[in-house]
């Protein structure tokens, strides 16, 4: 850890004054915050969220409600509050908002950290927690999709809370959002961006996490990777920042295959971050790629690679740290 810190300081030192553009990691983070992101805790949460008791977390149904409470209770235990003006952690979405008559009202789960210096500027870290529920007697546990991302967001929140306790809280504010209704048509993020808790014009970025616990076929023998989608689409600074942070602290292979405009999968348009991108908010979508258990009852927690999940979560924490603490707000230079 020390070596990395030293290297980062040197890089900062060398590049200071040589260029006006931010080409170094500005804010050296105390590594002990990221170090509490542990394999064990991620595993515990993934197993719980994808247990049969949570019934596949179908939007509007019992399993989703149990999951929402499970997530909210964790924020309460960590000492992280709901957003100002909220007396609980739920942003309620009425039944009428859903196009499908069969879907009952549901909830996004939201928790808030107020920035110490620029509280009006906000970073959103998100993951959907809903999944496909049950069909007949088969439960779609959705361990990778998206108990993995849900657990990652909780772990990142805990690291920031540790920093706050040590008097080192982020300069900008952070809203943690656990979206509902993603599998039914990105409803949670659609609802949030139509009824934002904080103005979208002050929302500096969205880091969205959807499926980060598995290794796809292409990377079978080189599992230290993650696909990044969207990072360079609105802000070249966000892309550069994300690369620098990875080089300084984590060293995963950042794979941009699915970021190509020509990619037929069009993942940029397919998860919750897109509702932010549409509003000119720079996003990064973190994704492990597709696998044979995608949207099947066989997406179970025993198939998650918890070592890699831990590294990916740490990468997102460091990226969030840099976005919330660097001097300037991310510049949007592309549309
Ligand atoms: Zn998903």
py3Dmol code that shows the C-alpha trace and the ligand (Angstrom):
import py3Dmol

protein = """\
ATOM      1  CA  UNK A   1       0.000   0.000   0.000  1.00  0.00           C
ATOM      2  CA  UNK A   2       2.725   2.404   0.931  1.00  0.00           C
ATOM      3  CA  UNK A   3       4.456   1.879  -2.348  1.00  0.00           C
ATOM      4  CA  UNK A   4       1.313   2.822  -4.236  1.00  0.00           C
ATOM      5  CA  UNK A   5       0.848   5.918  -2.134  1.00  0.00           C
ATOM      6  CA  UNK A   6       4.434   6.945  -2.736  1.00  0.00           C
ATOM      7  CA  UNK A   7       4.080   6.422  -6.465  1.00  0.00           C
ATOM      8  CA  UNK A   8       0.905   8.486  -6.532  1.00  0.00           C
ATOM      9  CA  UNK A   9       2.619  11.317  -4.699  1.00  0.00           C
ATOM     10  CA  UNK A  10       5.529  11.261  -7.150  1.00  0.00           C
ATOM     11  CA  UNK A  11       3.153  11.294 -10.105  1.00  0.00           C
ATOM     12  CA  UNK A  12       1.273  14.198  -8.574  1.00  0.00           C
ATOM     13  CA  UNK A  13       4.519  16.025  -7.923  1.00  0.00           C
ATOM     14  CA  UNK A  14       5.941  15.530 -11.386  1.00  0.00           C
ATOM     15  CA  UNK A  15       2.809  16.512 -13.203  1.00  0.00           C
ATOM     16  CA  UNK A  16       1.948  19.539 -11.066  1.00  0.00           C
ATOM     17  CA  UNK A  17       2.734  22.697 -12.909  1.00  0.00           C
ATOM     18  CA  UNK A  18       3.577  20.960 -16.151  1.00  0.00           C
ATOM     19  CA  UNK A  19       0.052  20.921 -17.420  1.00  0.00           C
ATOM     20  CA  UNK A  20      -3.128  22.780 -16.741  1.00  0.00           C
ATOM     21  CA  UNK A  21      -5.263  19.819 -17.569  1.00  0.00           C
ATOM     22  CA  UNK A  22      -5.851  17.418 -14.718  1.00  0.00           C
ATOM     23  CA  UNK A  23      -3.661  14.509 -15.659  1.00  0.00           C
ATOM     24  CA  UNK A  24      -2.933  13.131 -12.226  1.00  0.00           C
ATOM     25  CA  UNK A  25      -4.851  11.780  -9.317  1.00  0.00           C
ATOM     26  CA  UNK A  26      -5.363  14.781  -7.088  1.00  0.00           C
ATOM     27  CA  UNK A  27      -6.670  13.386  -3.925  1.00  0.00           C
ATOM     28  CA  UNK A  28      -4.554  10.779  -2.271  1.00  0.00           C
ATOM     29  CA  UNK A  29      -6.913   8.566  -0.400  1.00  0.00           C
ATOM     30  CA  UNK A  30      -6.026   6.837   2.818  1.00  0.00           C
ATOM     31  CA  UNK A  31      -5.931   3.234   1.601  1.00  0.00           C
ATOM     32  CA  UNK A  32      -7.457   1.952   4.807  1.00  0.00           C
ATOM     33  CA  UNK A  33     -10.868   3.128   3.590  1.00  0.00           C
ATOM     34  CA  UNK A  34     -10.760   0.901   0.526  1.00  0.00           C
ATOM     35  CA  UNK A  35      -9.151  -1.898   2.517  1.00  0.00           C
ATOM     36  CA  UNK A  36     -12.306  -2.421   4.587  1.00  0.00           C
ATOM     37  CA  UNK A  37     -14.062  -3.512   1.385  1.00  0.00           C
ATOM     38  CA  UNK A  38     -13.788  -7.190   2.110  1.00  0.00           C
ATOM     39  CA  UNK A  39     -14.405 -10.413   0.335  1.00  0.00           C
ATOM     40  CA  UNK A  40     -16.258 -11.733   3.442  1.00  0.00           C
ATOM     41  CA  UNK A  41     -18.725  -8.891   3.726  1.00  0.00           C
ATOM     42  CA  UNK A  42     -19.490  -8.792   0.007  1.00  0.00           C
ATOM     43  CA  UNK A  43     -20.059 -12.521   0.118  1.00  0.00           C
ATOM     44  CA  UNK A  44     -22.375 -12.286   3.114  1.00  0.00           C
ATOM     45  CA  UNK A  45     -24.555  -9.683   1.360  1.00  0.00           C
ATOM     46  CA  UNK A  46     -24.606 -11.451  -2.011  1.00  0.00           C
ATOM     47  CA  UNK A  47     -25.658 -14.699  -0.320  1.00  0.00           C
ATOM     48  CA  UNK A  48     -28.373 -12.987   1.691  1.00  0.00           C
ATOM     49  CA  UNK A  49     -29.830 -10.955  -1.194  1.00  0.00           C
ATOM     50  CA  UNK A  50     -29.862 -13.960  -3.504  1.00  0.00           C
ATOM     51  CA  UNK A  51     -31.205 -16.413  -0.945  1.00  0.00           C
ATOM     52  CA  UNK A  52     -34.512 -18.169  -1.595  1.00  0.00           C
ATOM     53  CA  UNK A  53     -36.019 -16.178   1.267  1.00  0.00           C
ATOM     54  CA  UNK A  54     -35.757 -13.040  -0.919  1.00  0.00           C
ATOM     55  CA  UNK A  55     -37.766 -14.796  -3.655  1.00  0.00           C
ATOM     56  CA  UNK A  56     -35.902 -13.333  -6.627  1.00  0.00           C
ATOM     57  CA  UNK A  57     -36.680  -9.702  -5.622  1.00  0.00           C
ATOM     58  CA  UNK A  58     -39.477  -9.130  -8.132  1.00  0.00           C
ATOM     59  CA  UNK A  59     -40.565  -5.479  -8.397  1.00  0.00           C
ATOM     60  CA  UNK A  60     -43.579  -4.718  -6.221  1.00  0.00           C
ATOM     61  CA  UNK A  61     -43.631  -8.114  -4.543  1.00  0.00           C
ATOM     62  CA  UNK A  62     -42.742  -9.522  -1.171  1.00  0.00           C
ATOM     63  CA  UNK A  63     -39.154 -10.469  -2.002  1.00  0.00           C
ATOM     64  CA  UNK A  64     -38.403  -6.945  -3.244  1.00  0.00           C
ATOM     65  CA  UNK A  65     -39.876  -5.407  -0.073  1.00  0.00           C
ATOM     66  CA  UNK A  66     -37.779  -7.695   2.131  1.00  0.00           C
ATOM     67  CA  UNK A  67     -34.705  -6.740   0.104  1.00  0.00           C
ATOM     68  CA  UNK A  68     -35.462  -3.013   0.383  1.00  0.00           C
ATOM     69  CA  UNK A  69     -35.704  -3.326   4.151  1.00  0.00           C
ATOM     70  CA  UNK A  70     -32.497  -5.363   4.278  1.00  0.00           C
ATOM     71  CA  UNK A  71     -30.650  -2.619   2.359  1.00  0.00           C
ATOM     72  CA  UNK A  72     -32.192   0.240   4.367  1.00  0.00           C
ATOM     73  CA  UNK A  73     -31.326  -1.477   7.663  1.00  0.00           C
ATOM     74  CA  UNK A  74     -27.691  -1.616   6.614  1.00  0.00           C
ATOM     75  CA  UNK A  75     -27.564   2.143   6.038  1.00  0.00           C
ATOM     76  CA  UNK A  76     -29.187   2.681   9.421  1.00  0.00           C
ATOM     77  CA  UNK A  77     -26.600   0.414  11.056  1.00  0.00           C
ATOM     78  CA  UNK A  78     -23.763   2.250   9.303  1.00  0.00           C
ATOM     79  CA  UNK A  79     -25.106   5.587  10.521  1.00  0.00           C
ATOM     80  CA  UNK A  80     -25.767   6.941   7.015  1.00  0.00           C
ATOM     81  CA  UNK A  81     -29.002   8.958   6.812  1.00  0.00           C
ATOM     82  CA  UNK A  82     -31.744   9.194   4.222  1.00  0.00           C
ATOM     83  CA  UNK A  83     -31.660  12.372   2.093  1.00  0.00           C
ATOM     84  CA  UNK A  84     -32.668  15.618   3.788  1.00  0.00           C
ATOM     85  CA  UNK A  85     -36.459  15.812   4.079  1.00  0.00           C
ATOM     86  CA  UNK A  86     -36.912  12.041   3.991  1.00  0.00           C
ATOM     87  CA  UNK A  87     -37.974  10.271   7.161  1.00  0.00           C
ATOM     88  CA  UNK A  88     -37.077   6.863   5.726  1.00  0.00           C
ATOM     89  CA  UNK A  89     -34.847   5.403   3.022  1.00  0.00           C
ATOM     90  CA  UNK A  90     -37.585   4.844   0.433  1.00  0.00           C
ATOM     91  CA  UNK A  91     -38.376   6.819  -2.671  1.00  0.00           C
ATOM     92  CA  UNK A  92     -41.795   5.425  -3.389  1.00  0.00           C
ATOM     93  CA  UNK A  93     -42.882   4.743  -6.983  1.00  0.00           C
ATOM     94  CA  UNK A  94     -46.655   4.546  -7.403  1.00  0.00           C
ATOM     95  CA  UNK A  95     -48.309   1.673  -9.221  1.00  0.00           C
ATOM     96  CA  UNK A  96     -49.521   4.068 -11.955  1.00  0.00           C
ATOM     97  CA  UNK A  97     -45.962   4.821 -13.002  1.00  0.00           C
ATOM     98  CA  UNK A  98     -45.505   1.280 -14.288  1.00  0.00           C
ATOM     99  CA  UNK A  99     -46.866   0.524 -17.742  1.00  0.00           C
ATOM    100  CA  UNK A 100     -47.580  -3.064 -16.727  1.00  0.00           C
ATOM    101  CA  UNK A 101     -50.891  -3.294 -14.871  1.00  0.00           C
ATOM    102  CA  UNK A 102     -49.542  -6.278 -12.920  1.00  0.00           C
ATOM    103  CA  UNK A 103     -46.781  -4.340 -11.130  1.00  0.00           C
ATOM    104  CA  UNK A 104     -47.589  -2.974  -7.664  1.00  0.00           C
ATOM    105  CA  UNK A 105     -46.052   0.158  -6.189  1.00  0.00           C
ATOM    106  CA  UNK A 106     -42.370  -0.188  -5.379  1.00  0.00           C
ATOM    107  CA  UNK A 107     -39.407   1.644  -3.867  1.00  0.00           C
ATOM    108  CA  UNK A 108     -35.952   2.910  -4.727  1.00  0.00           C
ATOM    109  CA  UNK A 109     -33.746   2.793  -1.628  1.00  0.00           C
ATOM    110  CA  UNK A 110     -31.775   6.023  -1.101  1.00  0.00           C
ATOM    111  CA  UNK A 111     -29.083   7.069   1.379  1.00  0.00           C
ATOM    112  CA  UNK A 112     -27.153  10.305   1.530  1.00  0.00           C
ATOM    113  CA  UNK A 113     -23.770  11.665   2.528  1.00  0.00           C
ATOM    114  CA  UNK A 114     -23.470  15.443   2.607  1.00  0.00           C
ATOM    115  CA  UNK A 115     -20.287  16.885   1.121  1.00  0.00           C
ATOM    116  CA  UNK A 116     -18.059  18.897   3.420  1.00  0.00           C
ATOM    117  CA  UNK A 117     -17.095  21.669   0.980  1.00  0.00           C
ATOM    118  CA  UNK A 118     -19.344  21.531  -2.067  1.00  0.00           C
ATOM    119  CA  UNK A 119     -22.521  19.957  -0.710  1.00  0.00           C
ATOM    120  CA  UNK A 120     -24.653  21.101  -3.657  1.00  0.00           C
ATOM    121  CA  UNK A 121     -22.615  19.040  -6.114  1.00  0.00           C
ATOM    122  CA  UNK A 122     -23.678  15.416  -6.095  1.00  0.00           C
ATOM    123  CA  UNK A 123     -22.310  12.068  -7.234  1.00  0.00           C
ATOM    124  CA  UNK A 124     -24.796   9.213  -7.592  1.00  0.00           C
ATOM    125  CA  UNK A 125     -23.565   5.663  -7.014  1.00  0.00           C
ATOM    126  CA  UNK A 126     -26.215   3.182  -8.046  1.00  0.00           C
ATOM    127  CA  UNK A 127     -27.190  -0.420  -8.651  1.00  0.00           C
ATOM    128  CA  UNK A 128     -30.574  -2.012  -9.209  1.00  0.00           C
ATOM    129  CA  UNK A 129     -31.631  -4.544  -6.605  1.00  0.00           C
ATOM    130  CA  UNK A 130     -34.747  -5.977  -8.241  1.00  0.00           C
ATOM    131  CA  UNK A 131     -34.683  -9.171 -10.280  1.00  0.00           C
ATOM    132  CA  UNK A 132     -37.055 -11.584 -11.992  1.00  0.00           C
ATOM    133  CA  UNK A 133     -38.823 -13.207  -9.027  1.00  0.00           C
ATOM    134  CA  UNK A 134     -40.239 -16.713  -9.311  1.00  0.00           C
ATOM    135  CA  UNK A 135     -41.689 -18.680 -12.168  1.00  0.00           C
ATOM    136  CA  UNK A 136     -43.565 -21.753 -11.012  1.00  0.00           C
ATOM    137  CA  UNK A 137     -41.383 -23.262  -8.333  1.00  0.00           C
ATOM    138  CA  UNK A 138     -38.175 -21.850  -9.803  1.00  0.00           C
ATOM    139  CA  UNK A 139     -36.586 -18.898  -8.035  1.00  0.00           C
ATOM    140  CA  UNK A 140     -34.464 -16.496 -10.042  1.00  0.00           C
ATOM    141  CA  UNK A 141     -31.943 -15.642  -7.329  1.00  0.00           C
ATOM    142  CA  UNK A 142     -30.053 -13.055  -9.373  1.00  0.00           C
ATOM    143  CA  UNK A 143     -26.737 -13.311  -7.558  1.00  0.00           C
ATOM    144  CA  UNK A 144     -24.708 -11.634 -10.273  1.00  0.00           C
ATOM    145  CA  UNK A 145     -27.722  -9.677 -11.571  1.00  0.00           C
ATOM    146  CA  UNK A 146     -27.596  -7.720  -9.356  1.00  0.00           C
ATOM    147  CA  UNK A 147     -26.950  -8.809  -5.783  1.00  0.00           C
ATOM    148  CA  UNK A 148     -23.296  -8.268  -6.769  1.00  0.00           C
ATOM    149  CA  UNK A 149     -23.779  -4.575  -7.612  1.00  0.00           C
ATOM    150  CA  UNK A 150     -26.081  -4.013  -4.642  1.00  0.00           C
ATOM    151  CA  UNK A 151     -23.455  -5.406  -2.277  1.00  0.00           C
ATOM    152  CA  UNK A 152     -20.774  -3.291  -3.965  1.00  0.00           C
ATOM    153  CA  UNK A 153     -22.741  -0.074  -3.370  1.00  0.00           C
ATOM    154  CA  UNK A 154     -23.232  -0.974   0.313  1.00  0.00           C
ATOM    155  CA  UNK A 155     -19.511  -1.659   0.705  1.00  0.00           C
ATOM    156  CA  UNK A 156     -18.544   1.642  -0.954  1.00  0.00           C
ATOM    157  CA  UNK A 157     -20.918   3.503   1.363  1.00  0.00           C
ATOM    158  CA  UNK A 158     -19.267   1.882   4.353  1.00  0.00           C
ATOM    159  CA  UNK A 159     -15.815   3.015   3.214  1.00  0.00           C
ATOM    160  CA  UNK A 160     -16.991   6.605   2.820  1.00  0.00           C
ATOM    161  CA  UNK A 161     -18.591   6.445   6.246  1.00  0.00           C
ATOM    162  CA  UNK A 162     -15.275   5.319   7.725  1.00  0.00           C
ATOM    163  CA  UNK A 163     -13.615   8.325   6.091  1.00  0.00           C
ATOM    164  CA  UNK A 164     -16.242  10.641   7.600  1.00  0.00           C
ATOM    165  CA  UNK A 165     -15.672   9.176  11.058  1.00  0.00           C
ATOM    166  CA  UNK A 166     -11.993   9.959  10.655  1.00  0.00           C
ATOM    167  CA  UNK A 167     -12.753  13.560   9.703  1.00  0.00           C
ATOM    168  CA  UNK A 168     -11.968  12.910   6.065  1.00  0.00           C
ATOM    169  CA  UNK A 169     -15.410  12.944   4.428  1.00  0.00           C
ATOM    170  CA  UNK A 170     -15.876  13.703   0.719  1.00  0.00           C
ATOM    171  CA  UNK A 171     -16.015  17.339  -0.442  1.00  0.00           C
ATOM    172  CA  UNK A 172     -19.000  16.713  -2.690  1.00  0.00           C
ATOM    173  CA  UNK A 173     -22.195  14.924  -1.668  1.00  0.00           C
ATOM    174  CA  UNK A 174     -23.042  11.341  -2.535  1.00  0.00           C
ATOM    175  CA  UNK A 175     -26.443   9.766  -3.070  1.00  0.00           C
ATOM    176  CA  UNK A 176     -26.501   5.969  -2.978  1.00  0.00           C
ATOM    177  CA  UNK A 177     -29.474   4.691  -4.959  1.00  0.00           C
ATOM    178  CA  UNK A 178     -30.659   1.107  -5.111  1.00  0.00           C
ATOM    179  CA  UNK A 179     -33.046   1.086  -8.058  1.00  0.00           C
ATOM    180  CA  UNK A 180     -36.166  -1.017  -8.312  1.00  0.00           C
ATOM    181  CA  UNK A 181     -37.945  -1.921 -11.578  1.00  0.00           C
ATOM    182  CA  UNK A 182     -34.811  -2.218 -13.709  1.00  0.00           C
ATOM    183  CA  UNK A 183     -35.683  -5.617 -15.102  1.00  0.00           C
ATOM    184  CA  UNK A 184     -39.173  -4.379 -16.011  1.00  0.00           C
ATOM    185  CA  UNK A 185     -37.881  -1.410 -18.019  1.00  0.00           C
ATOM    186  CA  UNK A 186     -35.441   0.817 -16.060  1.00  0.00           C
ATOM    187  CA  UNK A 187     -38.344   2.206 -14.007  1.00  0.00           C
ATOM    188  CA  UNK A 188     -36.401   3.095 -10.873  1.00  0.00           C
ATOM    189  CA  UNK A 189     -33.958   5.362 -12.697  1.00  0.00           C
ATOM    190  CA  UNK A 190     -36.693   6.687 -14.973  1.00  0.00           C
ATOM    191  CA  UNK A 191     -38.686   7.666 -11.902  1.00  0.00           C
ATOM    192  CA  UNK A 192     -35.686   9.165 -10.142  1.00  0.00           C
ATOM    193  CA  UNK A 193     -34.660  11.315 -13.119  1.00  0.00           C
ATOM    194  CA  UNK A 194     -38.280  12.486 -13.496  1.00  0.00           C
ATOM    195  CA  UNK A 195     -38.498  13.203  -9.730  1.00  0.00           C
ATOM    196  CA  UNK A 196     -34.912  13.901  -8.713  1.00  0.00           C
ATOM    197  CA  UNK A 197     -34.242  14.343  -5.009  1.00  0.00           C
ATOM    198  CA  UNK A 198     -31.422  16.763  -5.857  1.00  0.00           C
ATOM    199  CA  UNK A 199     -31.346  18.839  -9.068  1.00  0.00           C
ATOM    200  CA  UNK A 200     -29.995  16.946 -12.070  1.00  0.00           C
ATOM    201  CA  UNK A 201     -28.092  20.097 -13.033  1.00  0.00           C
ATOM    202  CA  UNK A 202     -26.006  19.656  -9.847  1.00  0.00           C
ATOM    203  CA  UNK A 203     -25.481  15.950 -10.390  1.00  0.00           C
ATOM    204  CA  UNK A 204     -21.889  15.657 -11.525  1.00  0.00           C
ATOM    205  CA  UNK A 205     -21.773  11.973 -12.412  1.00  0.00           C
ATOM    206  CA  UNK A 206     -23.411   8.562 -12.034  1.00  0.00           C
ATOM    207  CA  UNK A 207     -21.409   5.406 -11.411  1.00  0.00           C
ATOM    208  CA  UNK A 208     -23.765   2.519 -12.089  1.00  0.00           C
ATOM    209  CA  UNK A 209     -22.992  -1.070 -11.193  1.00  0.00           C
ATOM    210  CA  UNK A 210     -24.881  -3.926 -12.799  1.00  0.00           C
ATOM    211  CA  UNK A 211     -23.358  -7.442 -12.730  1.00  0.00           C
ATOM    212  CA  UNK A 212     -19.809  -7.326 -11.396  1.00  0.00           C
ATOM    213  CA  UNK A 213     -19.240 -10.721  -9.787  1.00  0.00           C
ATOM    214  CA  UNK A 214     -18.613 -13.095 -12.674  1.00  0.00           C
ATOM    215  CA  UNK A 215     -15.922 -13.820 -15.266  1.00  0.00           C
ATOM    216  CA  UNK A 216     -17.038 -14.146 -18.878  1.00  0.00           C
ATOM    217  CA  UNK A 217     -15.698 -16.693 -21.384  1.00  0.00           C
ATOM    218  CA  UNK A 218     -13.360 -14.231 -23.084  1.00  0.00           C
ATOM    219  CA  UNK A 219     -11.522 -13.595 -19.796  1.00  0.00           C
ATOM    220  CA  UNK A 220     -11.583 -17.117 -18.414  1.00  0.00           C
ATOM    221  CA  UNK A 221      -7.821 -17.259 -18.122  1.00  0.00           C
ATOM    222  CA  UNK A 222      -7.348 -13.569 -17.306  1.00  0.00           C
ATOM    223  CA  UNK A 223     -10.038 -12.805 -14.745  1.00  0.00           C
ATOM    224  CA  UNK A 224      -8.649  -9.460 -13.580  1.00  0.00           C
ATOM    225  CA  UNK A 225     -10.835  -7.271 -15.786  1.00  0.00           C
ATOM    226  CA  UNK A 226     -14.016  -5.247 -15.912  1.00  0.00           C
ATOM    227  CA  UNK A 227     -15.947  -3.778 -18.834  1.00  0.00           C
ATOM    228  CA  UNK A 228     -16.397  -0.020 -18.684  1.00  0.00           C
ATOM    229  CA  UNK A 229     -19.119   1.549 -20.731  1.00  0.00           C
ATOM    230  CA  UNK A 230     -19.871   5.226 -21.210  1.00  0.00           C
ATOM    231  CA  UNK A 231     -16.886   6.791 -19.452  1.00  0.00           C
ATOM    232  CA  UNK A 232     -15.729   8.835 -22.459  1.00  0.00           C
ATOM    233  CA  UNK A 233     -19.109   9.606 -23.998  1.00  0.00           C
ATOM    234  CA  UNK A 234     -19.803  12.938 -22.280  1.00  0.00           C
ATOM    235  CA  UNK A 235     -16.646  13.837 -20.407  1.00  0.00           C
ATOM    236  CA  UNK A 236     -13.099  13.058 -21.519  1.00  0.00           C
ATOM    237  CA  UNK A 237     -12.041  14.020 -18.008  1.00  0.00           C
ATOM    238  CA  UNK A 238     -14.108  11.216 -16.485  1.00  0.00           C
ATOM    239  CA  UNK A 239     -12.483   8.650 -18.762  1.00  0.00           C
ATOM    240  CA  UNK A 240      -8.984   9.936 -17.951  1.00  0.00           C
ATOM    241  CA  UNK A 241      -9.708  10.057 -14.237  1.00  0.00           C
ATOM    242  CA  UNK A 242     -11.021   6.507 -14.246  1.00  0.00           C
ATOM    243  CA  UNK A 243      -7.937   5.223 -16.078  1.00  0.00           C
ATOM    244  CA  UNK A 244      -5.544   7.044 -13.749  1.00  0.00           C
ATOM    245  CA  UNK A 245      -7.264   5.800 -10.619  1.00  0.00           C
ATOM    246  CA  UNK A 246      -7.147   2.238 -11.896  1.00  0.00           C
ATOM    247  CA  UNK A 247      -3.451   2.536 -12.767  1.00  0.00           C
ATOM    248  CA  UNK A 248      -2.610   4.068  -9.405  1.00  0.00           C
ATOM    249  CA  UNK A 249      -4.546   1.812  -7.090  1.00  0.00           C
ATOM    250  CA  UNK A 250      -5.986  -1.345  -8.647  1.00  0.00           C
ATOM    251  CA  UNK A 251      -4.537  -2.394 -12.012  1.00  0.00           C
ATOM    252  CA  UNK A 252      -7.501  -4.277 -13.453  1.00  0.00           C
ATOM    253  CA  UNK A 253      -7.729  -4.539 -17.226  1.00  0.00           C
ATOM    254  CA  UNK A 254     -10.359  -2.000 -18.219  1.00  0.00           C
ATOM    255  CA  UNK A 255     -12.036  -3.512 -21.243  1.00  0.00           C
ATOM    256  CA  UNK A 256     -13.820  -1.118 -23.622  1.00  0.00           C
ATOM    257  CA  UNK A 257     -15.157  -3.670 -26.089  1.00  0.00           C
ATOM    258  CA  UNK A 258     -18.783  -2.911 -25.207  1.00  0.00           C
ATOM    259  CA  UNK A 259     -18.145   0.812 -25.254  1.00  0.00           C
ATOM    260  CA  UNK A 260     -17.774   0.816 -29.046  1.00  0.00           C
ATOM    261  CA  UNK A 261     -20.670   2.558 -30.772  1.00  0.00           C
ATOM    262  CA  UNK A 262     -20.650  -0.256 -33.316  1.00  0.00           C
ATOM    263  CA  UNK A 263     -21.184  -2.942 -30.664  1.00  0.00           C
ATOM    264  CA  UNK A 264     -24.529  -4.581 -31.420  1.00  0.00           C
ATOM    265  CA  UNK A 265     -25.341  -5.197 -27.743  1.00  0.00           C
ATOM    266  CA  UNK A 266     -25.763  -1.462 -27.113  1.00  0.00           C
ATOM    267  CA  UNK A 267     -25.270  -1.904 -23.344  1.00  0.00           C
ATOM    268  CA  UNK A 268     -24.841   1.862 -22.923  1.00  0.00           C
ATOM    269  CA  UNK A 269     -28.568   2.165 -23.516  1.00  0.00           C
ATOM    270  CA  UNK A 270     -29.614  -0.824 -21.427  1.00  0.00           C
ATOM    271  CA  UNK A 271     -29.205  -0.134 -17.732  1.00  0.00           C
ATOM    272  CA  UNK A 272     -30.096   2.627 -15.300  1.00  0.00           C
ATOM    273  CA  UNK A 273     -27.145   4.920 -16.031  1.00  0.00           C
ATOM    274  CA  UNK A 274     -28.666   5.740 -19.412  1.00  0.00           C
ATOM    275  CA  UNK A 275     -31.421   7.803 -17.807  1.00  0.00           C
ATOM    276  CA  UNK A 276     -28.660  10.013 -16.376  1.00  0.00           C
ATOM    277  CA  UNK A 277     -26.630  10.102 -19.609  1.00  0.00           C
ATOM    278  CA  UNK A 278     -29.768  11.293 -21.408  1.00  0.00           C
ATOM    279  CA  UNK A 279     -29.674  14.292 -19.095  1.00  0.00           C
ATOM    280  CA  UNK A 280     -26.054  15.046 -20.009  1.00  0.00           C
ATOM    281  CA  UNK A 281     -24.701  13.586 -16.779  1.00  0.00           C
ATOM    282  CA  UNK A 282     -21.430  11.699 -17.364  1.00  0.00           C
ATOM    283  CA  UNK A 283     -21.718   8.040 -16.394  1.00  0.00           C
ATOM    284  CA  UNK A 284     -19.669   4.903 -16.060  1.00  0.00           C
ATOM    285  CA  UNK A 285     -21.383   1.558 -16.268  1.00  0.00           C
ATOM    286  CA  UNK A 286     -19.397  -1.286 -14.630  1.00  0.00           C
ATOM    287  CA  UNK A 287     -20.217  -4.705 -16.025  1.00  0.00           C
ATOM    288  CA  UNK A 288     -18.702  -8.203 -16.143  1.00  0.00           C
ATOM    289  CA  UNK A 289     -20.241  -9.213 -19.478  1.00  0.00           C
ATOM    290  CA  UNK A 290     -22.740 -11.922 -20.222  1.00  0.00           C
ATOM    291  CA  UNK A 291     -22.578 -15.540 -19.136  1.00  0.00           C
ATOM    292  CA  UNK A 292     -24.565 -18.744 -19.454  1.00  0.00           C
ATOM    293  CA  UNK A 293     -26.583 -18.100 -16.269  1.00  0.00           C
ATOM    294  CA  UNK A 294     -27.763 -14.630 -17.287  1.00  0.00           C
ATOM    295  CA  UNK A 295     -31.493 -14.295 -16.461  1.00  0.00           C
ATOM    296  CA  UNK A 296     -31.714 -17.944 -15.450  1.00  0.00           C
ATOM    297  CA  UNK A 297     -32.507 -19.579 -12.091  1.00  0.00           C
ATOM    298  CA  UNK A 298     -28.882 -20.775 -12.158  1.00  0.00           C
ATOM    299  CA  UNK A 299     -27.497 -17.248 -11.456  1.00  0.00           C
ATOM    300  CA  UNK A 300     -26.543 -18.309  -7.928  1.00  0.00           C
ATOM    301  CA  UNK A 301     -24.080 -16.937  -5.337  1.00  0.00           C
ATOM    302  CA  UNK A 302     -21.713 -19.927  -5.400  1.00  0.00           C
ATOM    303  CA  UNK A 303     -20.686 -18.904  -8.943  1.00  0.00           C
ATOM    304  CA  UNK A 304     -19.468 -15.438  -7.988  1.00  0.00           C
ATOM    305  CA  UNK A 305     -15.735 -14.757  -7.885  1.00  0.00           C
ATOM    306  CA  UNK A 306     -15.501 -12.825  -4.602  1.00  0.00           C
ATOM    307  CA  UNK A 307     -11.834 -11.862  -4.990  1.00  0.00           C
ATOM    308  CA  UNK A 308     -12.565 -10.111  -8.263  1.00  0.00           C
ATOM    309  CA  UNK A 309     -15.794  -8.616  -6.926  1.00  0.00           C
ATOM    310  CA  UNK A 310     -13.731  -7.077  -4.121  1.00  0.00           C
ATOM    311  CA  UNK A 311     -11.198  -5.540  -6.513  1.00  0.00           C
ATOM    312  CA  UNK A 312     -13.879  -4.158  -8.787  1.00  0.00           C
ATOM    313  CA  UNK A 313     -15.678  -2.630  -5.817  1.00  0.00           C
ATOM    314  CA  UNK A 314     -12.446  -1.024  -4.626  1.00  0.00           C
ATOM    315  CA  UNK A 315     -11.878   0.419  -8.100  1.00  0.00           C
ATOM    316  CA  UNK A 316     -15.315   2.056  -8.025  1.00  0.00           C
ATOM    317  CA  UNK A 317     -14.689   3.384  -4.527  1.00  0.00           C
ATOM    318  CA  UNK A 318     -11.406   5.020  -5.597  1.00  0.00           C
ATOM    319  CA  UNK A 319     -13.074   6.477  -8.704  1.00  0.00           C
ATOM    320  CA  UNK A 320     -15.878   7.906  -6.569  1.00  0.00           C
ATOM    321  CA  UNK A 321     -13.320   9.293  -4.149  1.00  0.00           C
ATOM    322  CA  UNK A 322     -11.538  11.172  -6.923  1.00  0.00           C
ATOM    323  CA  UNK A 323     -14.772  12.537  -8.437  1.00  0.00           C
ATOM    324  CA  UNK A 324     -16.045  13.802  -5.098  1.00  0.00           C
ATOM    325  CA  UNK A 325     -12.742  15.249  -3.894  1.00  0.00           C
ATOM    326  CA  UNK A 326     -10.962  16.743  -6.877  1.00  0.00           C
ATOM    327  CA  UNK A 327     -10.817  20.501  -7.084  1.00  0.00           C
ATOM    328  CA  UNK A 328     -13.028  21.034 -10.108  1.00  0.00           C
ATOM    329  CA  UNK A 329     -16.355  19.526 -10.991  1.00  0.00           C
ATOM    330  CA  UNK A 330     -16.069  17.073 -13.925  1.00  0.00           C
ATOM    331  CA  UNK A 331     -16.138  18.941 -17.199  1.00  0.00           C
ATOM    332  CA  UNK A 332     -18.724  17.874 -19.773  1.00  0.00           C
ATOM    333  CA  UNK A 333     -16.979  18.485 -23.095  1.00  0.00           C
ATOM    334  CA  UNK A 334     -18.873  16.145 -25.411  1.00  0.00           C
ATOM    335  CA  UNK A 335     -22.540  15.869 -26.263  1.00  0.00           C
TER     336      UNK A 335
END
"""
ligand_1 = """\
1
ZN
Zn -29.168 -6.184 -14.065
"""
view = py3Dmol.view(width=600, height=400)
view.addModel(protein, "pdb")
view.setStyle({"model": 0}, {"cartoon": {"style": "trace"}})
view.addModel(ligand_1, "xyz")
view.setStyle({"model": 1}, {"stick": {}})
view.zoomTo()
view.show()
